[in-house]
C-alpha cells in the first residue's frame, strides 16, 4: 500500500469491492468516478434491506451492510475526485478522450478494463491475481468476479444464529454498534458476544460454503472447464516456485 493512503479509504475499498489487501492499491490506481458509481449501485442493490426476503438474508444485517456501503461510496467518491483534480492535464486527457474519439473506439478497453502485459510477478498470487497477471482476464472482469464471489458468501449472522452462538437480539445489537467497515464477526468479538474461536469457526464455514472464484469464469463463458483446470495447475506451480525463490533469498540474506 502506498504511503499517505488514509485508513478510511482502505476500509472503504474493502467494503465496496471486497478485494484482498494486496489488490487495494490497484483499485485505487485504476478506479474512475463512472466505475465507482456502477459498483456502488450494484452493491447498494445487493445490500438494501428492502430486498431481504428476495435475497434470503437477514434484514438487520443488510441494513448495517447498506449503511457501510453508502459510507464507503462517499469516502471513495471524495478520494477519487481529489485524485482526479490533482492529475496532470495530459494524463486526464488520456483517461477521458473527447466524445468523438471515444465513440469511434467504443470497443477498446478503458483505463479500468485493461489486460496486464508485463509478465507474472515473482511472488505468491491468488487465483484471480494469477488470471489477471497472466493476461487471461481484464481488470474489470476480475473485479466483477470478486464481487460475484462475495455475493455467494453465506450470511455470517444467520450461520452464527443457526449454531446457537448468538440470538436475533444479539445480531441487532452488533449491527447497531458496528464501526464503519468493520466485519460483523470482528464487531461481535469486540462487543463480547462471540469468542474468537466462535468467530473463526463461522468464518471458516463461510469460506467452505462460498463458491470458488474459478466457477465465475467457467459459468460466464470466459474459460472452459478444461482451461480453468490447466490454469489452476500452472497457478500452483507458480506459487511453489515463488515460495522457493523467496526462501532462497532469505537464505542468501542470512
C-alpha positions in Angstrom: 0.0 0.0 0.0 1.3 3.4 -1.0 2.2 5.7 1.9 -0.3 8.5 2.5 -3.5 6.5 1.8 -5.8 7.0 4.7 -7.1 4.0 6.6 -10.7 5.1 6.0 -10.0 4.9 2.2 -8.5 1.4 2.6 -11.6 0.2 4.6 -13.9 1.8 2.0 -12.2 -0.2 -0.8 -12.6 -3.4 1.2 -16.2 -2.7 1.9 -17.2 -1.7 -1.6 -15.1 -4.1 -3.7 -14.4 -6.9 -1.3 -10.9 -7.3 -2.7 -7.8 -8.8 -1.0 -5.5 -6.3 0.7 -2.8 -6.8 -1.9 -5.3 -5.6 -4.6 -6.4 -2.4 -2.8 -3.7 -0.2 -4.3 -4.5 -1.4 -7.8 -8.2 -0.5 -7.3 -7.2 3.0 -6.1 -4.9 3.4 -9.1 -7.4 2.4 -11.7 -10.9 3.3 -10.5 -12.7 6.3 -12.1 -15.9 8.0 -11.0 -18.1 6.3 -13.5 -16.8 2.8 -12.5 -17.2 3.7 -8.8 -20.8 4.7 -9.4 -21.6 1.4 -11.2 -20.1 -0.7 -8.4 -21.9 1.3 -5.7 -25.3 0.9 -7.5 -24.7 -2.9 -7.7 -23.6 -3.2 -4.1 -26.5 -1.0 -2.9 -29.0 -3.2 -4.7 -27.3 -6.3 -3.2 -27.5 -4.9 0.4 -30.7 -2.9 0.5 -32.8 -4.1 3.5 -36.0 -3.8 1.4 -34.7 -6.8 -0.6 -34.1 -9.0 2.4 -36.8 -11.5 1.5 -35.8 -11.7 -2.1 -32.2 -12.2 -1.2 -32.9 -14.6 1.6 -30.9 -12.6 4.1 -31.4 -11.0 7.5 -32.9 -7.5 7.1 -31.0 -6.2 10.2 -27.7 -7.4 8.8 -28.5 -6.0 5.3 -29.3 -2.6 6.9 -25.9 -2.4 8.5 -24.2 -3.6 5.3 -26.1 -1.0 3.3 -25.0 1.8 5.7 -21.4 0.7 5.3 -21.7 0.5 1.5 -23.1 4.1 1.4 -20.4 5.4 3.7 -17.7 3.7 1.7 -19.0 5.2 -1.5 -18.9 8.7 0.0 -15.3 8.3 1.1 -14.1 6.9 -2.2 -16.1 9.5 -4.2 -14.2 12.2 -2.4 -10.9 10.4 -2.7 -11.3 9.8 -6.5 -12.5 13.3 -7.0 -9.5 14.8 -5.2 -7.1 12.5 -7.1 -8.6 13.4 -10.5 -8.2 17.2 -9.7 -4.5 16.6 -8.9 -3.7 14.7 -12.1 -1.6 16.5 -14.7 -3.7 17.7 -17.7 -2.0 15.3 -20.1 -2.9 12.3 -18.0 -6.5 13.5 -17.6 -6.8 13.8 -21.4 -5.7 10.2 -21.8 -8.2 8.9 -19.2 -11.1 10.9 -20.7 -10.7 11.4 -24.5 -13.0 13.7 -26.5 -16.5 12.3 -27.1 -16.0 11.8 -30.9 -12.8 9.8 -30.3 -14.4 7.7 -27.6 -17.4 6.8 -29.8 -15.1 5.8 -32.7 -13.2 3.4 -30.4 -16.0 2.3 -28.0 -14.9 -1.4 -28.2 -11.4 -0.6 -26.9 -10.6 -1.4 -23.2 -10.8 1.7 -21.0 -8.3 2.6 -18.3 -10.2 0.4 -15.9 -10.7 -2.5 -18.3 -7.2 -3.4 -19.4 -5.2 -6.6 -19.7 -1.8 -7.0 -18.0 1.0 -7.5 -20.5 4.2 -7.3 -18.4 4.5 -10.8 -17.2 3.8 -12.6 -14.0 5.2 -11.1 -10.7 7.6 -13.5 -9.0 5.6 -13.7 -5.8 2.7 -15.7 -4.3 -0.6 -14.9 -6.2 -4.2 -15.7 -5.5 -6.0 -17.4 -8.4 -7.7 -14.2 -9.5 -4.4 -12.3 -9.5 -2.8 -15.1 -11.5 -5.5 -14.9 -14.1 -5.1 -11.2 -14.4 -1.3 -11.1 -14.4 -1.2 -13.9 -17.0 -3.4 -11.9 -19.3 -6.3 -14.3 -19.3 -8.8 -11.8 -18.0 -9.1 -8.0 -17.8 -9.1 -5.9 -14.7 -12.8 -5.2 -14.9 -13.6 -8.9 -15.2 -11.5 -9.6 -12.1 -13.5 -7.0 -10.1 -16.7 -8.5 -11.4 -15.6 -12.0 -10.4 -14.6 -10.8 -6.9 -18.0 -9.1 -6.4 -19.8 -12.2 -7.6 -17.9 -14.4 -5.2 -18.8 -12.1 -2.3 -22.4 -12.5 -3.2 -22.1 -16.3 -2.8 -20.9 -15.9 0.8 -23.5 -17.1 3.3 -24.8 -14.6 5.8 -22.5 -14.5 8.9 -25.3 -13.6 11.3 -27.5 -16.4 10.0 -24.8 -19.0 10.4 -23.9 -17.8 13.9 -27.5 -17.8 15.0 -28.1 -21.2 13.4 -25.3 -22.6 15.5 -26.8 -21.1 18.7 -23.8 -18.7 19.2 -26.0 -15.6 19.1 -29.7 -14.6 19.2 -31.6 -12.3 16.8 -31.3 -9.6 19.5 -27.5 -10.1 19.6 -27.3 -9.6 15.9 -29.3 -6.3 16.1 -27.0 -5.1 18.8 -23.9 -6.0 16.8 -25.2 -4.1 13.7 -26.2 -1.1 15.8 -22.7 -0.8 17.3 -20.6 -1.9 14.4 -18.0 0.5 13.2 -17.6 1.7 9.6 -16.1 -1.1 7.5 -15.9 -3.5 10.5 -16.8 -7.1 9.7 -19.8 -8.3 11.7 -17.7 -11.1 13.2 -15.0 -8.7 14.4 -17.7 -6.5 15.9 -19.2 -9.4 17.7 -15.9 -10.3 19.3 -15.2 -6.7 20.3 -18.6 -6.5 21.9 -18.1 -9.8 23.8 -21.0 -11.6 22.0 -18.7 -14.1 20.3 -15.4 -15.6 21.3 -12.5 -15.5 18.8 -12.9 -19.3 18.4 -16.6 -19.0 17.5 -15.9 -16.1 15.1 -13.2 -18.2 13.4 -15.5 -21.2 13.2 -18.2 -19.2 11.5 -15.8 -17.6 9.1 -14.3 -21.0 8.2 -17.8 -22.3 7.4 -18.5 -19.2 5.3 -15.3 -19.9 3.2 -16.2 -23.6 2.8 -19.7 -22.8 1.6 -18.5 -19.9 -0.7 -18.3 -20.7 -4.4 -14.8 -20.9 -6.0 -13.7 -17.9 -8.0 -12.9 -20.1 -11.0 -16.6 -21.1 -11.2 -17.4 -17.5 -12.3 -15.1 -17.6 -15.3 -16.4 -21.0 -16.4 -20.1 -20.2 -15.9 -19.7 -16.8 -17.6 -18.0 -18.3 -20.6 -14.6 -16.6 -20.2 -12.9 -20.0 -19.9 -13.8 -23.7 -20.4 -13.6 -26.1 -17.5 -10.5 -27.7 -19.2 -8.8 -24.3 -19.5 -9.6 -23.5 -15.9 -8.2 -26.8 -14.6 -5.0 -26.2 -16.6 -4.7 -22.7 -15.2 -5.2 -24.0 -11.6 -2.3 -26.4 -12.2 0.0 -23.7 -13.5 -1.1 -21.4 -10.7 0.1 -24.0 -8.1 3.4 -24.4 -9.9 3.9 -20.6 -9.9 3.2 -20.3 -6.2 5.5 -23.2 -5.4 8.3 -21.7 -7.5 7.7 -18.3 -5.9 7.9 -19.8 -2.4 11.2 -21.5 -3.3 12.6 -18.2 -4.7 11.5 -16.3 -1.5 13.2 -18.9 0.7 16.4 -18.8 -1.3 16.5 -15.0 -1.0 16.1 -15.3 2.8 19.0 -17.9 2.9 21.2 -15.6 0.9 20.4 -12.6 3.1 21.0 -14.5 6.3 
